[in-house]
Amino acid sequence: MRKTFTLVLVVIAYTLRAEVTLPKIFGDNMVLQRDRAIVVWGWASAKEKITVQLNKQTKTVSAGKDGQWKVSLSAEAAGGPYQLVVKGKNTITLGNVLIGDVWICSGQSNMEWVVRNSNNAAEEIKQAQYPTIRHFKVPNTVASTPKNDLPDGSWKICTPENAGDFTAVGYFFARELVKELNVPIGLINTSWGGTHSETWTSREAFEGSDEFKDMIASMPRLNLDSIARERAAAMQKHIEDLQGSLNVTPAEIESWRQPARNDSQWKKMHVPGLWEQQALGDFDGIVWL
């Protein structure tokens, strides 16, 4: 029985690895850049044969030993809609794909500001019927090294139902381009309010800069993912040290709200006074008094 169960797990794991997958930036309703080679990439089983079809083009490639693959399609003129089909052991079909101009919308809060918060927003949203404008919002995530994929995201067609969440600067810019150029416009919104330009700059770019190379040389290489896990674990331990294990039942949590709750074992706080100089120390979080 154990051998059979193990075999089933192995087969399931292999099946999952065998699935051809694409990065989140590829999806239904996307816009691909016109007049330039169109690069499509993703993951599959090692050595798996991958076929990519777009418009009248078909190209085939084999995945590497690490399962990664990449196909470069010939440039296409503005147009669509098309289907982008990727075939391996499974088939991915992306529909309503347009070819046009793709713009990166990056910056701080001025770029992050959405249409629904703009002047005359209700009327602007009501008139936002531009099916050849597409918007992709990149989730705000932090990492110390480049990632292979995004955690989430999808392309949205410009309609009154969707336009309110578009970057306002990007939307009004795209609207003028559509009117002037009559080509599809894709907006990749990577804005994040309050971020500095340094947070968008790779270590390698700093190392290649005469102005910043000495500064970056003195800075340690950090793994933010590891640091975040360590800080979360330390905070968890600190909370448990203060109020015991967090493995409590819903009934016990509910009892905390009751006037008869026995809090005799809780540490005392003296107010007025600085919390940092009392039992909480450098704890950041929610405190019941």
GIHU-V955424 format. One record per backbone hydrogen bond with DSSP energy under -0.5 kcal/mol. NH is the residue of the N-H (numbers start at 0). CO is the residue of the C=O. Records with the same first field share a line. If there is no record, write none. Layout:
BEGIN
NH = CO + CO
END
This chain:
BEGIN
4 = 0
5 = 1
6 = 2
7 = 3
8 = 4
9 = 5
10 = 6
11 = 7
12 = 8
13 = 9
14 = 10
15 = 11
16 = 12
17 = 13
18 = 14 + 15
20 = 42
22 = 40
25 = 22
26 = 24
28 = 94
29 = 26
31 = 97
33 = 99
34 = 75
35 = 32
37 = 72
38 = 36
39 = 37 + 70
41 = 68
42 = 20
43 = 66
44 = 17
46 = 62 + 63
47 = 44
49 = 60
50 = 86
51 = 58
52 = 84
53 = 56
54 = 82
56 = 53
58 = 51
60 = 49
62 = 47
63 = 67
66 = 63
68 = 41
70 = 39
72 = 37 + 70
75 = 35
78 = 98
80 = 96
81 = 96
83 = 93
84 = 52 + 82
85 = 91
86 = 50
87 = 89
91 = 85
93 = 83 + 91
94 = 92
96 = 81
97 = 29
98 = 78
99 = 31
100 = 183
102 = 185
104 = 102 + 187
105 = 103
110 = 107
111 = 107
112 = 108
114 = 165
115 = 163
116 = 113
117 = 114
120 = 117
123 = 119
124 = 120
125 = 121
126 = 122
127 = 124
128 = 126
129 = 127 + 157
132 = 129
133 = 131 + 184
134 = 155
135 = 186
136 = 153
137 = 135 + 188
140 = 138
155 = 134
157 = 129 + 132
158 = 156
161 = 158
162 = 158
164 = 161
165 = 162
167 = 112
170 = 166
171 = 167
172 = 168
173 = 169
174 = 170
175 = 171
176 = 172
177 = 173
178 = 174
179 = 175
180 = 176
181 = 176 + 177
183 = 98
184 = 131
185 = 100
186 = 133
187 = 102 + 185
188 = 135 + 186
189 = 104 + 187
190 = 104
191 = 106
194 = 191
198 = 195
199 = 196
200 = 197
205 = 201
206 = 202
207 = 203
208 = 205
209 = 207
212 = 208
215 = 211
216 = 212
217 = 213 + 214
218 = 215
221 = 219
223 = 221
226 = 222
227 = 223
228 = 224
229 = 225
230 = 226
231 = 227
232 = 228
233 = 229
234 = 230
235 = 231
236 = 232
237 = 233
238 = 234
239 = 235
240 = 236
241 = 237
242 = 238
243 = 239
247 = 245
252 = 248
253 = 249
254 = 250
255 = 251 + 252
256 = 253
257 = 254
260 = 257
262 = 260
265 = 262
270 = 268
276 = 273
277 = 274
280 = 274 + 277
282 = 279
288 = 286
END
